[in-house]
Amino acid sequence: MCVSVRTVRPARVWVNRERLNGTALLEFYVRSYNPKFQPGTRYLYSNIAYVFLGKVIEQTTLSNYSAFISDVILKPHKIEAQIGDVEPIDSEVSYYSPDNANPYTYWSPAKLDAAAGWVMRAEEVARLFALLELHKYKWYWLLVQPSQGKRSYGRGVQLGDDGSLYHIGSLAGTEGIGYTRGETQVAILTNARGREQAQHTGWMERLCRLFAAHVFIP
């Protein structure tokens, strides 16, 4: 495979990235920035990489990303979820923010696509992590392999020092965590957050660990 990338200096081009769709957003980043290191040699969490992953899934499966995830993972296990669009769905909560940020006016789920934006109840998130726990050494064994750049991160989930697997999500107006350790699965979702991320994730992670240690439920 041959890949040709032309780099444009960001200072010469002004682009309102919030108005770009997912494909145009990827093209903007590829054309505007040079790689700073070889992929896989350093840890750097990037939502843009997840947007790329969604496009890879579409190219290899010849299917829409959200349809593929629904048909292959969610529906067979009776997990209800719907990827966000440009407007909230009828059953969706309202989002609260001290600076009027919300996931539909800042970075829309339709744009982030594979990076973020599935609308789910906490119960459904917990069931998804129960599925991960059940098959972590079979179907999903790659997800739980430590990264070379950071041993506490796998291929999409955090690897807790208590033997847990968890993932934290954060968008303007909402934050959440999905957590699993053995027979305990915990999901916490909030509908409040400003433009700055990680306002609630610290206490969420601590609370999940307490539940798994049977501090609250003997």
Phi, psi and omega per residue, in radians:
M1 nan 2.356 3.118
C2 -1.985 2.272 -3.136
V3 -2.128 2.226 3.096
S4 -2.029 2.201 -3.111
V5 -2.167 2.197 3.073
R6 -1.760 2.266 -3.091
T7 -1.734 2.282 3.069
V8 -2.004 2.306 -3.136
R9 -1.120 2.225 -3.097
P10 -1.014 -0.543 -3.063
A11 -1.161 -0.386 -3.088
R12 -1.538 -0.261 -3.069
V13 -2.226 2.227 3.055
W14 -1.848 2.191 -3.133
V15 -2.312 2.280 3.023
N16 -1.416 1.663 -3.028
R17 -1.125 -0.460 -3.115
E18 -1.200 -0.311 -3.118
R19 -1.692 -0.099 -3.135
L20 -1.408 2.552 2.990
N21 -1.379 3.062 -3.037
G22 -1.019 -0.776 -3.117
T23 -1.147 -0.785 3.135
A24 -1.158 -0.581 3.108
L25 -1.123 -0.768 3.106
L26 -1.085 -0.757 3.137
E27 -1.076 -0.682 3.113
F28 -1.062 -0.810 -3.108
Y29 -1.174 -0.723 -3.129
V30 -1.110 -0.705 -3.098
R31 -1.405 -0.325 -2.985
S32 -1.770 -0.306 -3.026
Y33 -2.330 2.422 3.008
N34 -1.494 2.489 3.045
P35 -1.064 2.425 -3.138
K36 -1.650 -0.274 3.103
F37 -2.789 2.843 3.136
Q38 -1.167 2.260 3.133
P39 -0.940 2.357 3.109
G40 1.607 -0.134 -3.112
T41 -1.635 -0.305 3.113
R42 -2.395 2.675 3.079
Y43 -1.518 2.208 3.048
L44 -2.692 1.858 -3.130
Y45 -1.187 2.267 -3.087
S46 -2.484 2.085 3.048
N47 -1.165 -0.512 3.118
I48 -1.067 -0.626 3.113
A49 -1.098 -0.607 3.108
Y50 -1.242 -0.584 3.046
V51 -1.100 -0.739 3.056
F52 -1.031 -0.763 -3.131
L53 -1.034 -0.708 3.100
G54 -1.045 -0.699 3.111
K55 -1.183 -0.639 3.087
V56 -1.099 -0.745 3.102
I57 -1.046 -0.745 -3.135
E58 -1.142 -0.689 -3.123
Q59 -1.216 -0.661 -3.076
T60 -1.427 -0.493 -3.112
T61 -1.751 -0.192 -3.068
L62 0.967 0.658 -3.115
S63 -2.418 2.711 3.015
N64 -1.083 2.437 -3.059
Y65 -0.968 -0.952 -3.064
S66 -1.140 -0.625 3.108
A67 -1.154 -0.696 3.136
F68 -1.117 -0.819 -3.141
I69 -1.088 -0.730 3.134
S70 -1.118 -0.810 -3.051
D71 -1.266 -0.600 -3.019
V72 -1.649 -0.599 -3.042
I73 -1.963 -0.897 -2.963
L74 -1.340 -1.017 -3.054
K75 -1.062 -0.734 3.125
P76 -1.059 -0.384 -3.129
H77 -1.941 0.292 3.050
K78 0.962 0.712 3.063
I79 -1.772 2.097 -3.092
E80 -1.568 2.192 3.125
A81 -2.813 2.665 3.106
Q82 -2.506 2.288 -3.137
I83 -1.282 2.454 -3.103
G84 -1.161 2.729 3.138
D85 -2.029 -2.409 3.124
V86 -1.681 -0.208 3.093
E87 -2.375 2.639 3.116
P88 -1.080 2.589 3.053
I89 -1.408 2.930 -3.007
D90 -1.038 -0.674 -3.058
S91 -1.563 0.110 -3.050
E92 -1.426 2.640 -3.136
V93 -1.287 2.952 2.959
S94 -1.552 2.578 -3.113
Y95 -1.889 2.444 -3.076
Y96 -2.096 2.426 -3.098
S97 -2.664 2.415 3.112
P98 -1.174 -0.336 -3.139
D99 -2.079 0.451 3.039
N100 1.082 0.456 3.070
A101 -1.538 2.479 2.998
N102 -2.645 2.814 -3.002
P103 -1.174 -0.169 -3.122
Y104 -1.766 -0.121 3.100
T105 -2.069 -0.188 -3.109
Y106 -1.759 -1.380 2.989
W107 -2.105 1.870 -3.007
S108 -1.260 2.565 3.062
P109 -1.001 -0.586 3.133
A110 -1.094 -0.577 3.122
K111 -1.360 -0.776 -3.109
L112 -1.240 -0.550 3.014
D113 0.926 -1.896 -3.071
A114 -1.223 -0.237 -3.116
A115 -1.419 -0.534 -3.067
A116 -3.018 2.906 2.945
G117 1.941 0.235 3.030
W118 -1.340 2.245 3.102
V119 -1.571 2.019 -3.066
M120 -2.536 2.713 2.953
R121 -1.444 2.765 3.127
A122 -1.017 -0.641 3.122
E123 -1.038 -0.692 -3.126
E124 -1.225 -0.660 3.093
V125 -1.088 -0.750 3.122
A126 -1.088 -0.685 3.120
R127 -1.172 -0.625 3.093
L128 -1.109 -0.701 3.132
F129 -1.311 -0.452 3.003
A130 -1.150 -0.664 3.082
L131 -1.119 -0.725 3.091
L132 -1.087 -0.758 3.136
E133 -1.084 -0.731 -3.081
L134 -1.160 -0.628 -3.018
H135 -2.062 0.395 -3.057
K136 -1.157 -0.394 3.110
Y137 -1.818 0.116 3.124
K138 -2.129 -1.593 -3.089
W139 -1.084 -0.676 -2.969
Y140 -1.936 0.494 -3.041
W141 -1.101 -0.530 3.118
L142 -1.165 -0.559 -3.134
L143 -1.072 -0.553 -3.027
V144 -1.758 0.200 3.055
Q145 -1.429 2.224 -3.124
P146 -1.070 2.512 3.066
S147 -1.347 2.606 3.107
Q148 -1.130 -0.639 -3.097
G149 -1.341 -0.404 -3.127
K150 -2.700 1.938 -3.029
R151 -1.181 -0.348 -3.117
S152 -1.541 0.097 3.121
Y153 -2.235 2.303 3.117
G154 -1.613 -2.420 3.101
R155 -1.824 0.958 3.114
G156 2.235 -0.135 3.090
V157 -2.353 2.642 3.029
Q158 -1.334 2.479 3.097
L159 -1.868 1.764 -3.065
G160 -1.242 2.618 3.106
D161 -1.256 -0.117 3.069
D162 -1.684 0.183 -3.118
G163 1.513 0.144 -3.102
S164 -1.543 2.876 2.963
L165 -2.171 2.330 -3.139
Y166 -2.703 2.830 3.071
H167 -2.503 2.421 -3.127
I168 -1.915 2.326 3.088
G169 -2.065 2.491 -3.090
S170 -2.622 2.047 3.027
L171 -2.258 2.800 3.068
A172 -0.969 2.125 -3.140
G173 1.673 -0.151 -3.096
T174 -2.789 2.551 2.998
E175 -2.466 2.709 -3.131
G176 -2.836 2.928 3.087
I177 -2.516 2.450 2.940
G178 -2.018 2.351 -2.974
Y179 -2.498 2.429 3.051
T180 -2.482 2.415 3.024
R181 -2.630 1.877 -3.117
G182 1.082 -2.142 -3.104
E183 -1.556 0.040 -3.092
T184 -1.879 2.149 3.025
Q185 -2.139 2.341 -3.116
V186 -2.289 2.406 3.023
A187 -2.337 2.299 3.113
I188 -2.252 2.189 3.113
L189 -2.188 2.410 3.054
T190 -2.125 2.726 3.071
N191 -2.019 0.688 3.117
A192 -2.539 2.249 3.036
R193 -3.108 2.503 3.071
G194 -1.513 -2.780 -3.136
R195 -1.241 -0.453 3.130
E196 -1.468 2.307 -3.084
Q197 -1.485 3.022 3.084
A198 1.093 0.629 3.083
Q199 -1.383 -0.457 -3.078
H200 -2.137 -0.202 -2.949
T201 -1.178 -0.460 3.129
G202 -1.077 -0.897 -3.132
W203 -1.249 -0.504 3.088
M204 -1.068 -0.834 -3.130
E205 -1.113 -0.740 3.129
R206 -1.088 -0.716 -3.137
L207 -1.137 -0.715 3.102
C208 -1.048 -0.746 -3.134
R209 -1.141 -0.624 3.107
L210 -1.171 -0.712 3.076
F211 -1.075 -0.783 -3.112
A212 -1.152 -0.505 3.116
A213 -1.483 0.060 3.113
H214 1.080 0.589 3.072
V215 -1.266 -0.675 -3.114
F216 -1.641 -0.618 -3.110
I217 -2.113 1.785 -3.086
P218 -1.042 nan nan
